[in-house]
């Protein structure tokens, strides 16, 4: 996948759209946000490969089909091994572990990462993420 021309405006439009929608697992969550960002940057829609879950258990079952860990499933899904966060660029996907120990996908914006959580679209310090995957 390669980043298309003028991806920046589409990237920010995805984030703005996410601000205005409530969190719904399997419909508007951290994974769906990541898929929308990938599509905005590259034109490739990866959502159909993962869609269809409505519970956390179903989402974890889907992840397990692609790898034995969250990160290894990410390596498969994003088509490349994870990288150190220090090498990530705006629009790359990051892995975040919340205070409860749950893992989520976030999107690198600048020194912050955007993550769709039950509380809505949150911008957190990017250094809280522990790895990233390149997008395009």
C-alpha positions as CSV (number, residue, x, y, z in Angstrom):
1,X,0.0,0.0,0.0
2,X,1.2,3.5,-0.9
3,X,0.0,6.8,0.5
4,X,-2.0,8.6,-2.1
5,X,-1.6,12.3,-3.0
6,X,-3.4,14.7,-0.7
7,X,-3.9,12.1,2.0
8,X,-3.6,14.7,4.7
9,X,-7.0,16.3,4.1
10,X,-8.7,12.9,4.1
11,X,-6.8,11.9,7.2
12,X,-8.0,15.0,9.2
13,X,-11.6,14.5,7.8
14,X,-11.6,10.9,9.2
15,X,-10.5,12.3,12.6
16,X,-13.1,15.1,12.5
17,X,-15.9,12.6,11.6
18,X,-14.8,10.3,14.5
19,X,-15.2,13.2,17.0
20,X,-18.9,13.4,16.1
21,X,-19.9,9.7,16.4
22,X,-20.4,7.7,19.6
23,X,-18.3,4.6,20.3
24,X,-20.0,1.4,19.2
25,X,-18.0,-1.8,19.4
26,X,-17.7,-3.4,15.9
27,X,-19.1,-0.3,14.2
28,X,-17.2,2.8,15.4
29,X,-14.3,1.6,17.6
30,X,-10.5,1.8,17.6
31,X,-10.2,-0.8,14.9
32,X,-12.8,0.8,12.6
33,X,-11.0,4.1,13.0
34,X,-7.7,2.5,12.0
35,X,-9.3,1.0,8.9
36,X,-10.8,4.4,8.0
37,X,-7.4,6.0,8.3
38,X,-5.8,3.3,6.2
39,X,-8.4,3.9,3.5
40,X,-8.0,7.7,3.7
41,X,-4.2,7.3,3.2
42,X,-4.0,4.5,0.7
43,X,-7.5,4.0,-0.8
44,X,-7.5,0.4,0.4
45,X,-10.5,-0.6,2.5
46,X,-9.4,-3.4,5.0
47,X,-12.5,-3.2,7.1
48,X,-14.4,-6.1,5.3
49,X,-11.7,-8.5,6.3
50,X,-12.4,-7.9,10.0
51,X,-16.0,-6.7,10.2
52,X,-18.8,-8.7,11.8
53,X,-18.0,-8.6,15.6
54,X,-20.4,-7.0,18.1
55,X,-18.8,-8.1,21.4
56,X,-15.4,-8.0,22.8
57,X,-15.2,-11.8,22.8
58,X,-16.0,-11.9,19.1
59,X,-13.3,-9.2,18.4
60,X,-10.7,-11.2,20.3
61,X,-11.7,-14.4,18.5
62,X,-11.2,-12.6,15.2
63,X,-7.8,-11.3,16.3
64,X,-6.7,-14.8,17.2
65,X,-7.3,-15.9,13.6
66,X,-4.5,-13.6,12.5
67,X,-1.9,-14.1,15.2
68,X,-1.4,-15.4,18.7
69,X,-1.0,-11.9,20.1
70,X,-2.5,-8.5,19.5
71,X,0.9,-7.3,18.1
72,X,1.3,-10.4,15.8
73,X,-2.2,-10.1,14.5
74,X,-1.3,-6.4,13.8
75,X,1.8,-7.5,11.9
76,X,-0.4,-9.7,9.7
77,X,-3.2,-7.2,9.3
78,X,-1.0,-4.2,8.5
79,X,1.2,-6.3,6.2
80,X,4.5,-5.5,7.9
81,X,6.2,-6.1,11.3
82,X,5.6,-3.5,14.0
83,X,8.2,-0.7,14.4
84,X,9.5,1.3,17.3
85,X,7.2,4.2,18.0
86,X,10.1,6.6,17.5
87,X,10.1,5.6,13.8
88,X,6.3,6.2,13.3
89,X,4.9,9.0,11.2
90,X,1.7,10.9,11.2
91,X,-1.1,8.5,10.1
92,X,0.7,5.3,11.2
93,X,-1.3,3.0,13.5
94,X,-0.1,2.5,17.1
95,X,-0.8,0.0,19.8
96,X,-2.0,1.5,23.1
97,X,-2.4,-0.3,26.5
98,X,-5.0,1.4,28.7
99,X,-5.0,1.6,32.5
100,X,-7.0,-1.6,32.7
101,X,-4.4,-3.5,30.6
102,X,-6.6,-3.7,27.5
103,X,-5.0,-3.1,24.1
104,X,-6.4,-0.7,21.5
105,X,-5.3,0.7,18.2
106,X,-4.6,4.4,17.9
107,X,-3.5,6.7,15.1
108,X,-0.4,8.9,15.3
109,X,-1.3,12.6,14.8
110,X,1.7,14.4,16.1
111,X,3.1,14.0,19.6
112,X,-0.4,12.7,20.3
113,X,-2.3,9.6,19.2
114,X,-6.0,9.5,18.6
115,X,-7.9,6.5,19.9
116,X,-11.6,5.7,19.7
117,X,-12.6,4.5,23.2
118,X,-16.0,4.2,24.9
119,X,-15.5,7.7,26.2
120,X,-15.2,8.9,22.5
121,X,-12.3,10.0,20.4
122,X,-9.4,10.8,22.8
123,X,-6.1,12.3,22.1
124,X,-3.4,10.8,24.3
125,X,0.4,11.3,24.5
126,X,1.9,9.2,21.8
127,X,4.6,8.0,24.1
128,X,1.9,5.9,25.9
129,X,1.8,3.7,22.8
130,X,4.3,0.9,22.7
131,X,4.7,0.1,19.0
132,X,3.4,1.1,15.6
133,X,2.7,-0.1,12.1
134,X,3.5,1.9,9.0
135,X,0.6,2.9,6.7
136,X,1.8,3.3,3.2
